Amino acid sequence: MIKLLKIELLKLKNSSVFTIALAILAISVFTSIQLVLSVDSDIQVKELLGISMNMFGLFYYPIFIILFVSMLIRLDNINNIWKIILSSGANKINVYLSKYIFTLIVIAIFVFINILSIILASMIKFNMREIIFIGMKRCLYIILASAGFISIEFITALIFKSFLIPISVGVMGIFVTFITSMSGEYIILNPFGYASNIAMGVMSEQNILLSIVLSILITILATFYIIKVISKRDN
């Protein structure tokens, strides 16, 4: 499994996916820091996090997930990398699961870097020490709550060879997130929007915990589907 994860890293470094991922990360971090620097000094920590992560939650993060997952799997599809790796004698289940784990790790790093930049900017401007604990707590919540979204995108990209289908599914998810975020009533029914709403600070603690449980459940089901269905098919 470790060897397969190293292969995934090597493929990413030598692809355009890496450049696009870095570009989105840079823009997201720059926007978040700008928002931190634009607010007044008497702002509370949670309110500051909500404001500074507004664009991250609604736009940059979901777009990053959609593009990264879709392009990463498309890279293997168009270059027949699946068959090349499998022909080397690698276990089929491990091949799929290593890509799945690699995807989760990269996206988690994306979240961590964004929140770390907000924490550092806030500490420099406002001398906020308490933002370290609150920011890291929110970082963990976002990563766990977005697992369902990532899993849906990953499975969709594996099932359908067309690059446009996982993109379309993700975009529809973002659209639904706008609607549920404004209404608030059905916010827990939309796994695409869990992380976005947590990032912006508009989800209650009870719903945060419920969204994490549901996301983990979706991830377990996705893992089971990869092992029992996708790993059995011919590429």
C-alpha positions as CSV (number, residue, x, y, z in Angstrom):
1,M,0.0,0.0,0.0
2,I,2.8,2.4,0.9
3,K,4.5,1.7,-2.5
4,L,1.2,2.5,-4.3
5,L,0.8,5.7,-2.4
6,K,4.3,6.7,-3.5
7,I,3.3,6.0,-7.1
8,E,0.3,8.2,-6.7
9,L,2.5,11.0,-5.4
10,L,4.9,10.6,-8.3
11,K,2.1,10.7,-10.9
12,L,0.6,13.8,-9.3
13,K,3.9,15.7,-9.3
14,N,4.4,15.0,-13.0
15,S,0.9,16.1,-14.1
16,S,-1.1,19.2,-14.7
17,V,-3.3,18.3,-11.8
18,F,-0.6,19.3,-9.4
19,T,-0.3,22.7,-11.1
20,I,-4.0,23.3,-10.9
21,A,-4.2,22.2,-7.3
22,L,-1.4,24.5,-6.3
23,A,-3.1,27.4,-8.2
24,I,-6.4,26.9,-6.4
25,L,-4.6,26.6,-3.0
26,A,-2.7,29.8,-3.6
27,I,-5.8,31.8,-4.6
28,S,-7.8,30.3,-1.7
29,V,-5.0,31.2,0.9
30,F,-4.6,34.7,-0.5
31,T,-8.3,35.4,-0.4
32,S,-8.6,34.1,3.2
33,I,-5.7,36.2,4.4
34,Q,-7.1,39.3,2.6
35,L,-10.4,38.8,4.4
36,V,-8.6,38.5,7.8
37,L,-6.8,41.7,7.2
38,S,-9.9,43.5,6.1
39,V,-11.9,43.1,9.4
40,D,-11.9,45.2,12.5
41,S,-9.8,44.4,15.5
42,D,-12.8,43.9,17.9
43,I,-14.1,40.9,16.1
44,Q,-14.6,37.5,17.8
45,V,-12.7,34.4,16.9
46,K,-15.6,32.4,15.5
47,E,-16.9,35.3,13.6
48,L,-13.5,35.9,12.1
49,L,-13.2,32.3,11.0
50,G,-16.6,32.4,9.4
51,I,-15.8,35.6,7.4
52,S,-12.3,34.5,6.4
53,M,-13.5,31.1,5.3
54,N,-16.6,32.3,3.4
55,M,-15.1,32.0,0.0
56,F,-13.2,28.9,0.9
57,G,-16.3,27.1,2.0
58,L,-18.7,28.2,-0.7
59,F,-16.3,28.2,-3.7
60,Y,-12.7,27.2,-3.5
61,Y,-13.0,24.0,-1.4
62,P,-15.8,22.3,-3.3
63,I,-14.2,23.3,-6.6
64,F,-10.9,21.9,-5.5
65,I,-12.6,18.6,-4.5
66,I,-14.5,18.3,-7.8
67,L,-11.5,19.2,-10.0
68,F,-8.9,17.2,-8.1
69,V,-10.9,14.0,-7.9
70,S,-12.2,14.1,-11.4
71,M,-8.8,15.0,-13.0
72,L,-6.8,12.5,-10.9
73,I,-9.0,9.6,-12.1
74,R,-9.2,11.0,-15.6
75,L,-5.4,11.0,-15.7
76,D,-5.4,7.2,-15.1
77,N,-8.3,6.6,-17.5
78,I,-6.8,8.4,-20.6
79,N,-3.3,7.0,-20.1
80,N,-4.4,3.4,-19.2
81,I,-2.4,3.6,-16.0
82,W,-4.9,1.3,-14.3
83,K,-3.9,-1.5,-16.6
84,I,-0.2,-0.7,-16.3
85,I,-0.2,-0.9,-12.5
86,L,-2.4,-4.0,-12.4
87,S,-0.3,-5.8,-15.0
88,S,2.7,-5.4,-12.6
89,G,0.9,-7.8,-10.2
90,A,-0.5,-5.3,-7.8
91,N,-3.6,-6.2,-5.9
92,K,-6.6,-4.7,-7.5
93,I,-8.3,-3.7,-4.3
94,N,-5.1,-2.1,-3.0
95,V,-4.8,-0.1,-6.2
96,Y,-8.2,1.5,-5.9
97,L,-8.0,2.0,-2.1
98,S,-4.5,3.6,-2.3
99,K,-5.9,6.2,-4.8
100,Y,-8.9,6.7,-2.5
101,I,-6.6,7.2,0.6
102,F,-4.2,9.4,-1.4
103,T,-7.2,11.6,-2.5
104,L,-8.4,12.0,1.1
105,I,-4.8,12.9,2.3
106,V,-4.3,15.6,-0.3
107,I,-7.6,17.2,0.3
108,A,-7.0,17.1,4.1
109,I,-3.7,18.9,3.5
110,F,-5.5,21.5,1.4
111,V,-7.8,22.2,4.3
112,F,-5.0,22.3,6.8
113,I,-2.9,24.8,4.8
114,N,-5.9,27.1,4.4
115,I,-6.8,27.2,8.0
116,L,-3.2,27.5,9.1
117,S,-2.8,30.6,7.0
118,I,-5.9,32.1,8.6
119,I,-4.6,31.3,12.1
120,L,-1.1,32.8,11.4
121,A,-2.6,35.9,9.8
122,S,-5.0,36.3,12.8
123,M,-2.2,35.9,15.3
124,I,0.0,38.4,13.6
125,K,-2.8,41.1,13.2
126,F,-4.9,40.5,16.4
127,N,-2.5,38.5,18.6
128,M,-5.3,35.8,18.9
129,R,-4.0,32.8,20.8
130,E,-7.3,31.1,21.2
131,I,-7.8,30.9,17.4
132,I,-5.2,28.0,17.4
133,F,-7.5,25.6,19.2
134,I,-10.8,26.8,17.6
135,G,-9.2,26.8,14.1
136,M,-7.7,23.3,14.4
137,K,-11.0,22.0,15.8
138,R,-12.8,23.5,12.8
139,C,-10.2,22.0,10.5
140,L,-10.8,18.5,11.8
141,Y,-14.6,19.0,11.5
142,I,-14.3,20.1,7.9
143,I,-12.0,17.2,6.9
144,L,-14.3,14.6,8.5
145,A,-17.5,16.2,7.3
146,S,-16.3,16.4,3.7
147,A,-15.4,12.7,3.5
148,G,-18.9,12.0,2.1
149,F,-18.7,14.6,-0.6
150,I,-15.2,13.2,-1.6
151,S,-16.5,9.6,-1.6
152,I,-19.4,10.5,-3.9
153,E,-17.2,12.3,-6.3
154,F,-14.6,9.5,-6.2
155,I,-17.1,6.7,-6.9
156,T,-18.8,8.7,-9.7
157,A,-15.5,9.3,-11.4
158,L,-14.6,5.6,-11.2
159,I,-18.0,4.5,-12.5
160,F,-18.3,6.9,-15.4
161,K,-15.4,7.3,-17.9
162,S,-16.6,10.7,-19.0
163,F,-14.9,13.6,-17.3
164,L,-18.0,15.7,-17.4
165,I,-20.2,13.5,-15.2
166,P,-18.4,13.8,-11.9
167,I,-17.9,17.5,-12.7
168,S,-21.7,17.8,-13.2
169,V,-22.5,15.9,-10.1
170,G,-20.2,18.1,-8.0
171,V,-21.6,21.4,-9.5
172,M,-25.2,20.3,-8.8
173,G,-24.0,19.5,-5.2
174,I,-22.7,23.1,-4.9
175,F,-26.0,24.5,-6.3
176,V,-27.9,22.4,-3.7
177,T,-25.6,23.7,-1.0
178,F,-26.5,27.3,-1.9
179,I,-30.2,26.5,-1.5
180,T,-29.9,24.5,1.7
181,S,-27.5,27.0,3.3
182,M,-30.0,29.8,2.7
183,S,-33.0,27.8,4.0
184,G,-31.2,26.0,6.8
185,E,-34.1,23.6,7.2
186,Y,-32.6,20.8,5.0
187,I,-29.0,21.5,5.6
188,I,-28.3,18.0,7.0
189,L,-29.7,16.3,3.9
190,N,-27.0,17.6,1.6
191,P,-23.6,15.8,2.1
192,F,-22.1,18.1,-0.5
193,G,-22.6,21.1,1.8
194,Y,-21.5,19.8,5.2
195,A,-17.9,21.1,5.0
196,S,-19.0,24.4,3.4
197,N,-21.5,25.2,6.1
198,I,-19.0,24.2,8.9
199,A,-16.3,26.4,7.3
200,M,-18.6,29.4,7.3
201,G,-19.8,28.7,10.8
202,V,-23.5,28.4,10.0
203,M,-24.0,24.8,11.2
204,S,-25.0,24.0,14.8
205,E,-22.8,21.7,16.9
206,Q,-25.5,19.0,16.9
207,N,-25.7,19.1,13.1
208,I,-21.9,19.1,12.8
209,L,-21.6,15.9,14.7
210,L,-24.5,14.4,12.7
211,S,-22.9,15.4,9.4
212,I,-19.6,13.8,10.5
213,V,-21.4,10.5,11.3
214,L,-23.3,10.6,8.0
215,S,-20.1,11.4,6.0
216,I,-18.2,8.6,7.7
217,L,-21.1,6.2,6.9
218,I,-21.0,7.3,3.2
219,T,-17.2,6.7,3.2
220,I,-17.7,3.2,4.6
221,L,-20.3,2.4,2.0
222,A,-18.0,3.8,-0.7
223,T,-15.1,1.7,0.5
224,F,-17.3,-1.4,0.5
225,Y,-18.5,-0.6,-3.0
226,I,-14.9,-0.2,-4.2
227,I,-13.9,-3.6,-2.7
228,K,-17.0,-5.5,-3.7
229,V,-18.0,-4.0,-7.1
230,I,-15.4,-1.7,-8.7
231,S,-12.4,-3.9,-8.0
232,K,-14.2,-6.9,-9.6
233,R,-14.8,-5.2,-13.0
234,D,-12.5,-5.1,-16.0
235,N,-10.9,-1.7,-16.7
